């Protein structure tokens, strides 16, 4: 047996030849050695990589043998309750979470930025899919253009239709709205009486169908999946099918006006335009079903003739925030030829230009305004839009002047993260007409209160932001490591003296960073440029600079405080001999944790039978080697203390390149963990102050919270006398409303 063991050791564990015959990587992996400039002693220790590999393989084999030999799974069946829980979990849909907008690791977000840059550079002003749609069918023939005009609803009685927008973010929130839309009827209390609201014959979706970018994946997972679970498509529907000749009606139905099921029409939003409308055309204009809703739509904009003289104009604003000339021509001719003097028109757009123009102090959508003012001439009773993920309704203030639009309604609560309402609470003027707020959801008070979550929950909601924040703080302090002369802070006798010395050292560090460092000063300058650019253009350039400087100052002050606290902690440990301050070379000195373990091993872990010695012999030395190097992995403070002492005595030039890399890697590991809660707190506080005090960053300050609650849709009813009833139904708390029977 001993001869066999010697043969195994020579053949399998001892490479042929000397260590000098092997390259650096093999030398380290096999022998556990590094190269050195002078004469080196060969190590008799087994390398850490080989030790870990052998240990993990051994544990895996042992676990496999034990499980298969004992039949553990067969002798420990799940309880009935646990089995039912797993069954329900498998039956529930695997919806995607809401988009992490502050993730530093999301490939989708990087793709979104790239698509946006390409879209703005290539499509805006150079290529317009709306013009191509018009060119593909030839010249518009006014109101006779069948690809844009749909009249099959005009003869129906007691007509109901729904409006929602900005779905395709969180699966649970989108499904909650879609499920309510799919119910045969909903019962609500209104002024003390119970009203029955039948399911809409028509569903209108106001854009932004999937976040963060339009792709096959986001459309299928974030849009189609929730709607298909809410209302299943017909059994013959195939996902890969391409609709060539729309409408593709079920068998036995000869024309569209005879189809009695729910139908859906959609306009694209700005997120749908990030790829030049390619995905929208494929999944909306060339597919026939969104769940159980039939989609007869062929182009990205349309006109619907509804009963009792009502019309819906679905406009495609693209990335221009306006309609193109071909679209304007179609709708203007339609108004002249088809829309009667006493008819009423609902204009549906993706963006609520009346609110956004007021907020940004801008004027957009001139063609839309021209169409409404000079062609409809008071027949536009209502404008509906999404884009802002809240609900607000404004009505004109009675005056002698007839308004060009009577009511303005925003409802972008179809599934995306929540937007604030208190930022827009002072809106009161549009199209030269005064308006007053009739409803806001959530209320302005609740909206302001929700913003507080940026301070309390920013890191919890955006833990991926740590990858960016920790790296930024490390760059800001990179040139300051290590801070050597800290004796004066620790030697002061009074608390006030400690504080004064602390902030004095902090100021000296700041001056060194500004005057002498390279990496830290360059990082601070880049952060300043980014912070100023991040401030919305709503404010003047002077205010942008002031806000940006204060924002960077808060981060810089926090980073300097953190590095001082960290260095003081290391210095205190060295003073109390909790960390060693001297050593030889890597893998031969940074083992104080292991040495401590060996010193107390016999006392606290007695081994009267000599089992450890036998295990060491049986494993050919793997047992102690694995413990040693695993403990070294958790002994990073020792690396920091030893290297820091060496730098403070002999300067940075005394370190080899490899030792410097090891030191900065150790520092980064601890400083990153130490700084991530602080950077999230500072950035979250900045967003809170901006949104509640300055009314800035309404998008950034609420996308960070990723609130799935406060969802809603609007249900319209055209009564027999031609009036339009409007019901907005809201969901305060989104839950998983899913049962096996529905599935």
Number of C-alpha atoms within 10 A of each C-alpha: 6 7 8 9 12 10 13 12 13 12 11 9 13 13 13 10 8 10 17 10 10 13 10 13 13 13 18 19 16 20 22 20 24 16 13 9 5 6 7 10 8 13 13 9 16 21 21 23 16 17 23 18 11 15 16 11 11 12 11 12 11 11 12 11 12 12 12 10 9 10 11 11 10 9 8 8 10 12 9 9 9 11 12 12 12 12 11 14 11 10 13 15 16 13 16 16 14 23 20 21 20 21 19 17 14 13 9 18 19 15 14 18 14 13 19 21 13 15 20 16 12 13 21 14 11 9 13 16 16 21 13 12 16 17 12 8 10 9 11 18 12 19 20 15 14 14 18 23 20 21 15 16 17 17 12 13 13 14 22 20 22 21 27 28 32 29 30 32 27 25 25 25 32 28 30 25 25 24 18 19 25 21 14 10 13 14 10 14 9 9 7 7 8 10 12 11 17 19 21 24 18 22 23 20 28 30 28 30 30 28 25 23 26 24 19 14 11 21 21 15 18 27 26 21 23 30 26 19 20 25 20 19 18 13 6 7 14 12 11 7 10 13 18 12 11 16 17 17 16 13 6 8 12 10 12 17 14 12 15 9 12 16 21 23 26 28 27 27 28 24 24 26 25 27 20 26 22 14 20 27 17 13 20 24 21 22 27 29 25 22 22 21 23 24 25 24 24 23 20 23 24 23 23 20 20 22 20 21 17 22 21 20 19 26 25 28 24 27 21 15 20 21 22 18 11 17 21 17 16 22 25 20 17 18 18 14 12 14 21 13 13 10 16 23 25 19 21 27 29 28 25 21 21 19 19 17 14 16 16 12 10 11 11 15 17 12 16 19 15 14 18 19 17 11 16 23 15 18 23 22 19 18 21 24 25 28 25 26 27 25 28 22 18 19 19 21 16 12 9 6 9 12 23 22 24 19 19 24 20 26 28 34 32 33 35 33 28 27 28 29 22 21 20 18 14 11 17 18 15 18 12 9 18 16 21 17 17 13 14 20 23 23 17 17 10 13 21 19 13 17 24 20 20 26 18 14 16 25 23 14 18 18 17 17 21 23 14 16 20 24 15 23 27 23 18 23 25 21 18 20 16 22 18 15 10 16 12 12 18 14 11 14 9 9 9 10 14 16 13 14 19 19 15 13 20 17 14 11 20 20 12 15 21 15 10 12 17 12 16 23 21 15 17 22 15 11 20 19 14 13 18 21 14 14 20 14 13 15 14 10 14 9 14 18 18 12 19 20 16 15 19 21 14 14 23 20 13 16 23 21 15 18 25 21 14 17 20 19 12 18 23 16 15 17 12 9 10 15 21 22 18 16 16 9 11 14 16 10 15 27 23 19 18 17 13 10 16 13 11 11 12 11 9 9 10 12 12 8 8 9 11 14 14 11 14 14 12 12 13 15 15 22 18 19 19 21 15 20 20 15 18 20 12 11 18 19 19 25 27 25 24 20 23 23 18 17 19 13 11 10 11 14 9 12 15 10 10 9 15 16 12 17 22 17 14 18 22 18 13 14 20 20 12 16 22 21 17 20 24 25 19 19 20 24 21 19 27 25 18 17 24 20 11 12 17 21 21 22 15 15 27 23 19 25 26 22 20 24 21 23 30 27 24 24 22 18 19 20 15 12 8 15 13 17 11 13 15 13 15 17 17 13 11 18 13 12 12 17 10 8 5 9 13
